[in-house]
Amino acid sequence: MPKTIVVTGSSKGIGRELALQAAEKGHRVFALSRNVTSLQATSGVIPLQVDLSDTKAVQQAVNEIRA
């Protein structure tokens, strides 16, 4: 059963790999990062540009994910 997965720090490293693997398994993946350029052409991943130190930006991301 597909799940909605939110991955922070997903522009590189472990976060990126986790997002890609989850998307390959058919999950709905929201990839949060300050730099989403590297995620733009990644299929199955929904990139959201978010600075986690900005409370308003985090709330906007949560609203987008819930929609």
C-alpha positions as a Markdown table, in Angstrom:
| # | Residue | x | y | z |
|---|---|---|---|---|
| 1 | Met | 0.0 | 0.0 | 0.0 |
| 2 | Pro | 1.6 | 3.3 | -1.1 |
| 3 | Lys | 2.3 | 5.8 | 1.7 |
| 4 | Thr | 3.0 | 9.5 | 1.8 |
| 5 | Ile | 6.6 | 10.1 | 2.8 |
| 6 | Val | 8.3 | 13.4 | 3.6 |
| 7 | Val | 12.1 | 13.5 | 3.4 |
| 8 | Thr | 14.0 | 16.5 | 4.6 |
| 9 | Gly | 17.5 | 17.4 | 3.3 |
| 10 | Ser | 16.8 | 15.6 | 0.1 |
| 11 | Ser | 18.9 | 17.5 | -2.3 |
| 12 | Lys | 21.9 | 15.3 | -1.8 |
| 13 | Gly | 23.3 | 12.4 | 0.2 |
| 14 | Ile | 21.3 | 10.1 | 2.3 |
| 15 | Gly | 18.1 | 12.2 | 2.0 |
| 16 | Arg | 18.2 | 12.2 | -1.8 |
| 17 | Glu | 18.8 | 8.4 | -1.9 |
| 18 | Leu | 16.0 | 7.8 | 0.5 |
| 19 | Ala | 13.6 | 9.9 | -1.5 |
| 20 | Leu | 14.6 | 8.1 | -4.7 |
| 21 | Gln | 14.2 | 4.6 | -3.3 |
| 22 | Ala | 10.8 | 5.4 | -1.7 |
| 23 | Ala | 9.6 | 6.8 | -5.1 |
| 24 | Glu | 10.8 | 3.7 | -6.9 |
| 25 | Lys | 8.7 | 1.6 | -4.5 |
| 26 | Gly | 5.6 | 3.6 | -5.6 |
| 27 | His | 5.2 | 5.8 | -2.6 |
| 28 | Arg | 4.2 | 9.5 | -2.8 |
| 29 | Val | 7.4 | 11.3 | -1.8 |
| 30 | Phe | 7.7 | 15.0 | -0.9 |
| 31 | Ala | 11.3 | 16.0 | -1.0 |
| 32 | Leu | 12.0 | 19.0 | 1.2 |
| 33 | Ser | 15.1 | 21.0 | 0.7 |
| 34 | Arg | 16.4 | 24.6 | 0.5 |
| 35 | Asn | 17.8 | 23.7 | -3.0 |
| 36 | Val | 15.3 | 21.7 | -5.1 |
| 37 | Thr | 17.1 | 22.2 | -8.5 |
| 38 | Ser | 18.7 | 18.7 | -8.4 |
| 39 | Leu | 15.2 | 17.2 | -7.8 |
| 40 | Gln | 13.3 | 18.9 | -10.5 |
| 41 | Ala | 13.6 | 16.1 | -13.1 |
| 42 | Thr | 13.3 | 13.2 | -10.7 |
| 43 | Ser | 10.2 | 11.1 | -11.4 |
| 44 | Gly | 8.0 | 10.2 | -8.6 |
| 45 | Val | 9.4 | 12.8 | -6.3 |
| 46 | Ile | 7.5 | 16.1 | -5.5 |
| 47 | Pro | 10.1 | 18.7 | -4.6 |
| 48 | Leu | 9.3 | 21.4 | -2.1 |
| 49 | Gln | 11.7 | 24.3 | -1.4 |
| 50 | Val | 11.6 | 24.8 | 2.3 |
| 51 | Asp | 13.9 | 26.3 | 4.9 |
| 52 | Leu | 13.1 | 24.3 | 8.1 |
| 53 | Ser | 14.2 | 27.3 | 10.2 |
| 54 | Asp | 11.3 | 29.3 | 8.8 |
| 55 | Thr | 8.1 | 28.4 | 10.6 |
| 56 | Lys | 5.9 | 30.0 | 8.0 |
| 57 | Ala | 7.5 | 28.1 | 5.2 |
| 58 | Val | 7.2 | 24.8 | 7.1 |
| 59 | Gln | 3.5 | 25.4 | 7.7 |
| 60 | Gln | 3.0 | 26.2 | 3.9 |
| 61 | Ala | 4.8 | 22.9 | 3.1 |
| 62 | Val | 2.5 | 21.0 | 5.5 |
| 63 | Asn | -0.5 | 22.5 | 3.9 |
| 64 | Glu | 0.7 | 21.5 | 0.5 |
| 65 | Ile | 1.4 | 18.0 | 1.6 |
| 66 | Arg | -2.1 | 17.6 | 3.2 |
| 67 | Ala | -3.9 | 19.0 | 0.1 |
